[in-house]
Amino acid sequence: MEETDILVVGTGAAGLAAALALARAGFKVAASGALDTASNGRTVALFEGSLRFFRALGIWPRLSDLAAKIEAIEMVDATGSRVPIPKIVFSAADVGLAALGANIETDRLVGRLAEIALKTPNLALHSELLSDIAGGDDHVCATFASGRRLRAKLVVGADGQRSMVRAKARIGTRRWSYPQVALTALTAHEKPHRNMSIEFHTRNGPCTLVPLLRRHGAEHRSSLVWLMTKQEAARRRTLGADALAAEITSEVDGIFGAMRLDAACGFFPMMGMTVTRLVGRRLALLGEAAHAFPPLAAQGLNLSLRDCAALVACLEAARRRGQDIGAIEALRPYGAARQSDIALRTSGVDVLNRSLLSDSLPVEVLRGLGSFAFAKIAPLRRAIIMEGILPPQQVPTRPARPAH
Ligand SMILES: Cc1cc2nc3c(=O)[nH]c(=O)nc-3n(C[C@H](O)[C@H](O)[C@H](O)COP(=O)(O)OP(=O)(O)OC[C@H]3O[C@@H](n4cnc5c(N)ncnc54)[C@H](O)[C@@H]3O)c2cc1C
């Protein structure tokens, strides 16, 4: 039977990033999963901390041609609040950076990470689904859909919200849903986005435009994440491309002129999930197998990349101590290190989302005061920007090993 140090199950952005980081840290890694490279209008805004993670791995130069700079994020209240809520602009210049981050089409990011993985020493990439997993004393035995079997000292579950790895380890979850669906789309428009992301906060949640690179002959492009009621999502699913584009143009007040759809759209029901623990015997969870929440403030994959960096740091420390990397004692520091960051992002997104859905006056007053403080008090604004783009939980990643 084939053997490896670490099996990463799931080859979404989080699983591939983890596999690359672990292989570059010198572990023998196998990664397995179906590559989701079909476009569904989804992009990921990755902030400075995530870009530093990719730079430290030495792979940013192979991703940067996909990335559109985000220099500022503008938040505009469109809830019809009874309390005046000022516009807030979070700008890279506020914190002395050239950009807050970069926006990348998710399918292209996954495709490019897979290409890099295929050329990475210590890393074997397989496009097979896991069908079973069984633990032994000093290894885990994984069986794939093809019948292939593999022994590993440690399994990393990066297999998404419905994680089989998590279920097999009997790790509990807490799940909840929101009365919203996110419509995702890539749009082309008449006017330039000036490297600016714009969030319109409506009573049904944010409607956000994020800059994209020019492509397909379209000069000005942005991605859209528009949270709406389930009923509105069901109606909009039936619209033709032109009618839907007209509704998008109207929702964003025609800010970039007339818009058209540049690719297939996606519809994603909004939910949240936390897990009772991140580690088990010969097992660690990361990415959406470990946490999920709505795409407000673009936190999901940024959080997952911090999981990856923390796991690598934890396993390197175990290796230095001569510990078995699959032993629960070796893995506990990873679980402990990630708890507060995950809890903070999950609850922060939940509060922000529910504050938009609520029409209670006290909530409107609080939102008004908060927005006023961020708009007027520069040190407070700088603090929240840094918490979003380069949080203290960011694990420093070692410089990349020289390319082989
Ligand atoms: C509308 C929307 C917008 C978002 N915008 C942002 C953003 O701007 N910034 C940001 O940071 N985050 C954002 N996110 C979150 C981000 O997209 C996700 O966190 C990230 O893509 C999830 O990555 P993942 O690899 O953890 O999970 P997934 O992408 O779900 O990958 C899981 C993988 O596991 C595989 N798998 C499942 N079962 C098995 C099995 N049995 N065997 C092998 N493989 C298996 C699946 O095929 C899949 O490839 C957004 C999310 C949504 C819904």
The ligand as a Tripos MOL2 file, in Angstrom:
@<TRIPOS>MOLECULE
LIG
   53    58     1     0     0
SMALL
NO_CHARGES

@<TRIPOS>ATOM
      1 C1        -20.5820   33.7720   -2.5230 C.3       1 LIG1
      2 C2        -19.2870   33.5770   -1.8080 C.ar      1 LIG1
      3 C3        -18.3020   34.5580   -1.8740 C.ar      1 LIG1
      4 C4        -17.0990   34.4090   -1.1830 C.ar      1 LIG1
      5 N1        -16.1730   35.4080   -1.2320 N.ar      1 LIG1
      6 C5        -15.0320   35.2870   -0.5170 C.ar      1 LIG1
      7 C6        -14.0440   36.3050   -0.5260 C.ar      1 LIG1
      8 O1        -14.1910   37.3250   -1.2000 O.2       1 LIG1
      9 N2        -12.9180   36.1470    0.2350 N.ar      1 LIG1
     10 C7        -12.7210   35.0310    0.9940 C.ar      1 LIG1
     11 O2        -11.6860   34.9280    1.6780 O.2       1 LIG1
     12 N3        -13.6330   34.0270    1.0020 N.ar      1 LIG1
     13 C8        -14.7700   34.1290    0.2730 C.ar      1 LIG1
     14 N4        -15.6770   33.1150    0.2680 N.ar      1 LIG1
     15 C9        -15.3580   31.8740    0.9710 C.3       1 LIG1
     16 C10       -14.4630   31.0010    0.0830 C.3       1 LIG1
     17 O3        -14.9760   30.9120   -1.2380 O.3       1 LIG1
     18 C11       -14.3620   29.6300    0.6640 C.3       1 LIG1
     19 O4        -13.9340   29.7460    2.0020 O.3       1 LIG1
     20 C12       -13.3840   28.7750   -0.0470 C.3       1 LIG1
     21 O5        -13.5550   28.7350   -1.4220 O.3       1 LIG1
     22 C13       -13.6680   27.3960    0.4930 C.3       1 LIG1
     23 O6        -12.6160   26.6570    0.2670 O.3       1 LIG1
     24 P1        -12.5120   25.1630    0.8350 P.3       1 LIG1
     25 O7        -11.3640   24.6290    0.0480 O.co2     1 LIG1
     26 O8        -12.4460   25.1630    2.3160 O.co2     1 LIG1
     27 O9        -13.8830   24.4110    0.5010 O.3       1 LIG1
     28 P2        -14.4590   23.9620   -0.9180 P.3       1 LIG1
     29 O10       -14.1880   24.9710   -1.9530 O.co2     1 LIG1
     30 O11       -15.8780   23.5670   -0.6620 O.co2     1 LIG1
     31 O12       -13.6100   22.6980   -1.2920 O.3       1 LIG1
     32 C14       -13.8390   21.4280   -0.7340 C.3       1 LIG1
     33 C15       -13.3080   20.4240   -1.6930 C.3       1 LIG1
     34 O13       -13.4180   19.1180   -1.1060 O.3       1 LIG1
     35 C16       -13.8310   18.2340   -2.1070 C.3       1 LIG1
     36 N5        -14.4440   17.0490   -1.4840 N.ar      1 LIG1
     37 C17       -15.6600   16.9270   -0.9120 C.ar      1 LIG1
     38 N6        -15.8540   15.6500   -0.5020 N.ar      1 LIG1
     39 C18       -14.7260   14.9720   -0.8220 C.ar      1 LIG1
     40 C19       -14.3160   13.6160   -0.7020 C.ar      1 LIG1
     41 N7        -15.1200   12.6740   -0.1530 N.pl3     1 LIG1
     42 N8        -13.0920   13.2410   -1.1570 N.ar      1 LIG1
     43 C20       -12.2610   14.1790   -1.7200 C.ar      1 LIG1
     44 N9        -12.6130   15.4720   -1.8750 N.ar      1 LIG1
     45 C21       -13.8200   15.8590   -1.4460 C.ar      1 LIG1
     46 C22       -14.7880   19.0300   -2.9790 C.3       1 LIG1
     47 O14       -14.9030   18.4500   -4.2550 O.3       1 LIG1
     48 C23       -14.0750   20.3770   -3.0260 C.3       1 LIG1
     49 O15       -13.1670   20.4520   -4.0710 O.3       1 LIG1
     50 C24       -16.8800   33.2420   -0.4130 C.ar      1 LIG1
     51 C25       -17.8640   32.2550   -0.3570 C.ar      1 LIG1
     52 C26       -19.0620   32.4150   -1.0380 C.ar      1 LIG1
     53 C27       -20.1220   31.3470   -0.9420 C.3       1 LIG1
@<TRIPOS>BOND
     1     1     2 1
     2     2     3 ar
     3     2    52 ar
     4     3     4 ar
     5     4     5 ar
     6     4    50 ar
     7     5     6 ar
     8     6     7 ar
     9     6    13 1
    10     7     8 2
    11     7     9 ar
    12     9    10 ar
    13    10    11 2
    14    10    12 ar
    15    12    13 ar
    16    13    14 ar
    17    14    15 1
    18    14    50 ar
    19    15    16 1
    20    16    17 1
    21    16    18 1
    22    18    19 1
    23    18    20 1
    24    20    21 1
    25    20    22 1
    26    22    23 1
    27    23    24 1
    28    24    25 2
    29    24    26 1
    30    24    27 1
    31    27    28 1
    32    28    29 2
    33    28    30 1
    34    28    31 1
    35    31    32 1
    36    32    33 1
    37    33    34 1
    38    33    48 1
    39    34    35 1
    40    35    36 1
    41    35    46 1
    42    36    37 ar
    43    36    45 ar
    44    37    38 ar
    45    38    39 ar
    46    39    40 ar
    47    39    45 ar
    48    40    41 1
    49    40    42 ar
    50    42    43 ar
    51    43    44 ar
    52    44    45 ar
    53    46    47 1
    54    46    48 1
    55    48    49 1
    56    50    51 ar
    57    51    52 ar
    58    52    53 1
@<TRIPOS>SUBSTRUCTURE
     1 LIG1         1 GROUP 0 **** ****
